[in-house]
Amino acid sequence: MLKVFNLRIAHVSDTHLGRRQYNLDERENDTYDAFNEVVERVLEERVEVFIHSGDLFDSSTPPIKALKNFKENLKKLQGKVKLITVLGDHDLPKRRGLPPHSLFEEVRVLGVGELEWLEVDGVFIAGISNIRGRSIELLKTELQKFNQVASRYSKSILVAHQGVDKYLPFEGAYELKKADLPEKASYYAFGHIHSRVLTKFGRGYFAYAGSTEIMRRDEVKSWVKDGKGFYIVDFDGDELEVHKIDVDVRPQYEVELDLTRESLQDLFSKYLSSVKKMPILHIYVSGRNIDTKQILNNLNLLLKDKTLKHNVFFKDLTVVQQEPILKFREEDSVNLRRRLIGEYLNSLGLSDRMYVDLAWKLYEYLSKDEIDQAKKVVEEYVAGEEK
């Protein structure tokens, strides 16, 4: 068995460079600010290998500004840090074209269509880019190659951009079950899920590094709990240590306003003070006989020039007076909505996971009025069908 020298890696994922939440320039720039800070911290921490586990870019055809930001940061890393990545579902070309990563010779992309590996200072690093839909069985077959090769090394890393059932526990959302994972990796550097996960698995650690910015409203709770950033992993002899590194992001908050007990005054002060960037607020208003137009006008006046954006959701309690104050559980509702979409498509004979993925992406974008992103999803799907 090959012995390991000291090695420090950064596990980063889901940077989604170029993403424009709410079609705002500020939100696109937020993805670049977060990535800039990641690279700064990687250099400060004297990392030797930068592992990115997919969705480096938000699209396989990212804007010029995204390519420029990546190029500038790659220049900072050049000669100091080796960059290894896999492709995620966002930056994987839908036709048999080249990914945007191919513009940068310094970037090693692993595993397009098959498991691929290399050795760095005695550590075995294998990766496979995102596979889904009708090719899931290929993905599982390729992953089984890992154990045989990794058994020759005392330390090994598996890099992938896939959903695992324990962390996306509803049918159609995941590609792998825990039993499908090879058991001999020291560290599983996964991407795709935007919340942070770090848990013991097999003889090592399984980790989702999470996204480096708050990309969707349903990520707010996990950001409040666990922050955003990446992991640093130290391979020191036979020991493995994982450190959580946080980065600053534009704050987003969920605010519950019960008009039967509270007024608008002073409610928002704690969310608006001492922040570097104007926050985004998701305001859930519950009450009886709600005058939605008046409340929206009042909120717009109160929050003008104090938030980048605020979204308002109403719950009229007039006909449910005996019910307790509504508790919003966004993660539960996401699981339910995804399951209902899957069941409906199945009733139409469209049980292939590809259709569930397509419908869910369209639902996510259209429910947030992100029309351009929804159009892009449809265009990419049509292009894939024409191959």
C-alpha positions in Angstrom: 0.0 0.0 0.0 1.3 3.4 -1.0 2.0 5.7 1.9 0.8 9.3 2.2 2.8 12.5 2.5 1.3 15.6 4.1 -1.3 17.1 1.8 -3.9 19.9 2.4 -6.9 20.1 0.1 -9.8 22.6 -0.2 -13.2 21.1 -1.0 -15.3 23.7 -2.8 -18.6 23.2 -4.7 -21.5 24.8 -6.3 -20.0 28.3 -6.9 -22.5 28.8 -9.8 -20.4 31.7 -11.3 -22.7 33.9 -13.4 -26.0 33.1 -11.6 -28.4 36.0 -11.6 -30.9 35.5 -8.9 -34.0 37.6 -9.6 -32.1 38.7 -12.7 -30.2 41.3 -10.7 -26.6 42.4 -11.5 -25.9 42.6 -7.7 -26.7 38.9 -7.3 -24.5 37.9 -10.2 -21.7 39.9 -8.6 -22.3 38.2 -5.3 -21.2 34.9 -6.8 -18.0 36.4 -7.9 -17.4 38.1 -4.5 -17.9 34.7 -2.7 -15.5 32.9 -5.1 -12.9 35.7 -4.7 -13.0 35.2 -0.9 -12.7 31.4 -1.3 -9.5 31.8 -3.4 -8.1 34.3 -0.9 -8.7 31.9 2.0 -7.3 29.0 0.0 -4.0 30.9 -0.5 -3.9 32.0 3.1 -4.4 28.5 4.3 -1.6 27.2 2.1 -3.8 24.7 0.3 -2.0 22.5 -2.2 -5.0 21.0 -4.1 -8.3 22.8 -4.9 -11.0 20.2 -5.5 -14.2 21.6 -7.0 -17.1 19.1 -7.0 -19.2 20.6 -9.8 -21.3 23.5 -10.9 -18.3 25.8 -11.0 -20.4 27.9 -13.5 -24.2 28.3 -13.5 -24.4 27.4 -17.1 -22.4 25.5 -19.7 -22.4 28.8 -21.6 -21.5 31.3 -18.9 -21.4 35.1 -19.4 -18.0 36.7 -20.3 -17.9 38.2 -16.8 -18.0 34.8 -15.2 -15.2 33.5 -17.4 -13.2 36.7 -16.6 -13.6 36.3 -12.9 -12.5 32.6 -13.0 -9.5 33.5 -15.2 -8.4 36.2 -12.7 -8.7 33.8 -9.7 -7.0 31.0 -11.6 -4.0 33.3 -12.2 -3.8 33.8 -8.4 -3.6 30.1 -7.9 -1.2 29.3 -10.7 2.0 27.7 -9.6 0.7 27.4 -6.0 -2.4 25.3 -6.1 -3.5 22.5 -8.3 -7.2 22.7 -9.4 -9.2 19.5 -10.0 -12.9 19.5 -10.8 -15.8 17.4 -12.1 -18.7 18.8 -14.1 -22.0 19.5 -12.4 -25.5 19.3 -14.0 -25.4 23.1 -14.6 -22.0 23.4 -16.4 -22.2 20.0 -18.2 -22.7 20.7 -22.0 -26.0 19.2 -23.3 -24.6 18.5 -26.7 -21.3 16.8 -27.2 -19.5 20.0 -26.9 -16.8 21.3 -24.7 -17.4 22.7 -21.2 -16.3 26.2 -20.4 -13.5 24.7 -18.3 -11.7 23.6 -21.5 -10.7 27.2 -22.0 -8.3 26.9 -19.1 -5.4 24.4 -19.5 -4.6 24.6 -15.8 -7.9 23.0 -14.8 -8.1 19.2 -14.7 -11.6 18.0 -15.4 -12.2 14.4 -14.2 -14.6 11.7 -15.3 -16.7 12.8 -18.2 -18.8 9.6 -18.8 -16.5 7.4 -16.8 -14.5 7.3 -13.5 -11.1 9.0 -14.0 -8.2 9.3 -11.5 -4.8 10.7 -10.7 -2.3 10.6 -7.8 -1.1 13.7 -5.9 1.6 13.2 -3.3 0.5 9.7 -2.6 -3.2 10.5 -2.3 -5.5 8.8 -4.8 -8.1 11.2 -6.3 -10.8 9.9 -8.5 -13.8 11.7 -9.9 -16.8 11.3 -12.1 -18.8 14.2 -13.6 -22.5 14.4 -13.3 -24.6 11.6 -14.7 -28.4 11.3 -14.5 -31.5 10.2 -16.3 -31.1 7.0 -18.4 -27.4 6.7 -17.5 -27.7 6.1 -13.8 -26.7 2.4 -14.1 -23.5 3.5 -15.9 -22.8 5.8 -13.0 -23.2 3.0 -10.5 -21.0 0.7 -12.6 -18.2 3.3 -12.9 -18.2 3.9 -9.1 -17.6 0.3 -8.4 -14.1 0.7 -10.1 -13.1 2.9 -7.2 -12.5 0.3 -4.5 -10.2 -1.9 -6.7 -7.8 1.0 -7.5 -8.1 2.8 -4.2 -7.1 -0.3 -2.2 -3.5 0.3 -3.3 -3.5 3.6 -1.4 -3.7 4.4 2.3 -5.7 7.6 1.6 -8.1 8.3 -1.2 -10.7 10.9 -2.4 -13.9 10.4 -4.4 -15.2 13.5 -6.2 -18.7 13.6 -7.6 -21.7 15.8 -8.3 -24.7 13.7 -7.5 -27.7 13.5 -5.1 -27.6 10.7 -2.5 -30.9 9.5 -1.0 -30.2 10.3 2.6 -29.8 14.0 1.8 -32.5 14.2 -0.9 -35.0 11.8 0.6 -37.8 11.9 -2.1 -38.0 9.8 -5.3 -36.6 11.4 -8.4 -34.3 13.9 -6.6 -31.4 11.6 -6.1 -29.3 9.3 -8.3 -27.5 7.2 -5.7 -28.3 5.4 -2.5 -25.7 5.1 0.2 -25.3 1.5 -0.7 -24.2 2.5 -4.2 -21.1 4.4 -2.8 -17.8 2.6 -2.8 -16.7 2.1 0.9 -13.0 2.6 0.6 -12.7 6.4 0.2 -11.1 8.4 3.0 -13.0 11.5 1.9 -16.1 11.8 -0.3 -16.0 15.3 -1.9 -19.5 15.7 -3.2 -21.4 18.5 -4.8 -25.0 19.2 -5.9 -26.7 19.8 -2.5 -26.3 23.4 -1.5 -26.5 22.8 2.3 -23.3 21.7 4.1 -23.0 18.0 5.2 -20.1 16.4 7.0 -20.6 12.9 8.5 -18.6 9.8 9.1 -19.0 7.2 6.4 -17.1 3.9 6.0 -13.5 4.5 6.9 -13.6 8.3 6.3 -15.8 11.3 5.9 -18.7 12.0 3.5 -19.1 15.7 2.7 -21.2 18.1 0.7 -19.3 21.4 0.8 -22.5 23.3 -0.1 -22.9 26.3 -2.3 -20.7 29.4 -1.6 -23.6 31.8 -1.8 -27.4 31.6 -1.0 -28.7 30.6 -4.4 -32.3 29.9 -3.5 -34.8 30.9 -0.8 -35.0 27.3 0.5 -31.3 27.6 1.5 -31.8 30.4 4.0 -32.4 28.1 7.0 -29.3 26.0 6.4 -27.2 29.2 5.9 -28.4 30.6 9.3 -27.5 27.2 10.9 -24.3 26.3 9.1 -23.1 29.3 7.1 -21.6 29.2 3.6 -18.1 28.4 2.5 -16.0 25.3 2.0 -14.0 22.6 3.8 -10.2 22.2 4.2 -9.0 18.6 4.6 -5.6 17.8 6.0 -4.0 14.4 5.2 -1.3 14.1 7.7 0.2 10.6 7.8 -2.6 8.3 8.9 -4.7 11.1 10.2 -7.4 13.1 8.4 -8.8 16.3 9.8 -11.6 18.4 8.3 -12.0 22.1 9.0 -15.0 24.3 8.1 -14.2 27.7 6.5 -16.9 30.3 6.3 -17.2 33.1 3.7 -19.2 36.3 3.9 -22.4 36.3 1.7 -25.2 38.7 1.2 -27.6 38.0 4.1 -31.1 36.6 3.4 -33.6 36.3 6.2 -37.1 34.8 6.6 -39.3 37.0 8.6 -42.6 35.9 10.1 -45.1 38.7 10.7 -48.3 37.9 12.6 -50.6 40.9 12.1 -52.9 39.6 14.9 -50.1 40.3 17.4 -47.5 42.6 15.7 -47.2 45.7 13.7 -44.7 46.6 11.0 -42.8 49.1 13.1 -39.5 48.0 14.6 -39.9 44.4 13.3 -37.1 44.7 10.7 -34.4 46.7 12.6 -32.4 43.6 13.6 -32.2 42.4 10.0 -31.1 45.8 8.5 -28.3 46.9 10.9 -24.6 46.1 10.8 -24.6 44.4 7.3 -22.0 44.9 4.6 -24.5 44.3 1.8 -28.2 45.2 1.8 -30.1 42.0 2.7 -32.8 40.1 0.9 -35.9 39.5 3.0 -38.6 36.8 2.6 -41.5 38.1 4.6 -44.4 35.7 5.6 -47.4 37.7 6.7 -50.3 36.0 8.5 -53.4 37.7 9.8 -57.2 38.1 9.4 -58.9 40.1 6.6 -55.5 41.1 5.2 -55.4 44.2 3.0 -52.5 42.9 0.9 -52.2 46.0 -1.2 -51.9 48.3 1.8 -49.4 46.0 3.5 -47.3 45.9 0.3 -47.3 49.7 0.0 -46.3 50.0 3.7 -43.5 47.5 3.3 -42.2 49.1 0.2 -42.0 52.5 2.0 -40.5 51.0 5.1 -37.8 49.0 3.3 -37.0 51.3 0.4 -33.2 51.6 0.0 -32.7 49.2 2.9 -33.0 45.9 1.2 -31.8 44.7 -2.2 -35.1 42.8 -2.6 -38.0 41.7 -0.4 -40.5 39.0 -1.2 -43.8 38.9 0.6 -46.0 35.8 1.1 -49.5 36.0 2.7 -51.5 33.7 4.8 -55.1 34.8 5.6 -56.2 33.3 8.9 -59.8 34.5 8.7 -61.2 31.1 8.0 -58.8 29.2 10.2 -59.0 31.2 13.4 -58.8 28.1 15.6 -55.5 27.0 14.1 -52.2 28.0 15.8 -50.0 30.6 14.1 -48.6 29.1 10.9 -45.1 27.6 11.1 -43.4 27.8 7.7 -41.3 24.8 7.0 -39.8 25.4 3.6 -37.7 22.2 3.5 -40.8 20.1 4.1 -42.8 21.9 1.5 -40.0 21.5 -1.1 -40.0 17.7 -0.5 -43.8 17.5 -0.8 -43.9 19.6 -4.0 -41.2 17.5 -5.6 -43.0 14.3 -4.7 -46.3 15.5 -6.0 -44.8 16.5 -9.3 -43.2 13.1 -9.6 -46.5 11.3 -8.8 -48.4 13.4 -11.4 -45.9 12.7 -14.1 -45.9 9.0 -13.3 -49.7 9.0 -13.7 -49.2 10.3 -17.2 -46.7 7.6 -18.0 -43.7 9.9 -17.7 -41.9 8.0 -14.9 -38.3 8.7 -16.2 -36.4 10.7 -13.7 -35.3 13.0 -16.6 -38.9 14.4 -16.8 -39.1 14.9 -13.1 -35.9 16.9 -13.1 -37.1 19.0 -16.1 -40.5 19.7 -14.5 -38.9 20.6 -11.1 -36.4 23.0 -12.6 -39.1 24.7 -14.6 -41.2 25.0 -11.5 -38.4 26.4 -9.4 -37.5 29.1 -12.0 -41.1 30.0 -13.0 -42.3 30.3 -9.4 -39.6 32.9 -8.8 -40.3 34.7 -12.1 -36.8 33.7 -13.4 -38.1 33.5 -17.0 -34.7 33.6 -18.7 -33.4 30.6 -16.6 -36.6 28.6 -17.4 -36.1 29.3 -21.2 -32.5 28.1 -20.9 -33.6 24.9 -19.3 -36.1 24.2 -22.1 -33.5 25.1 -24.8 -30.9 22.7 -23.2 -33.5 19.9 -22.9 -34.5 20.3 -26.6 -30.8 20.4 -27.6 -30.2 17.1 -25.7 -33.2 15.4 -27.4 -31.9 16.4 -30.8 -28.5 14.7 -30.2 
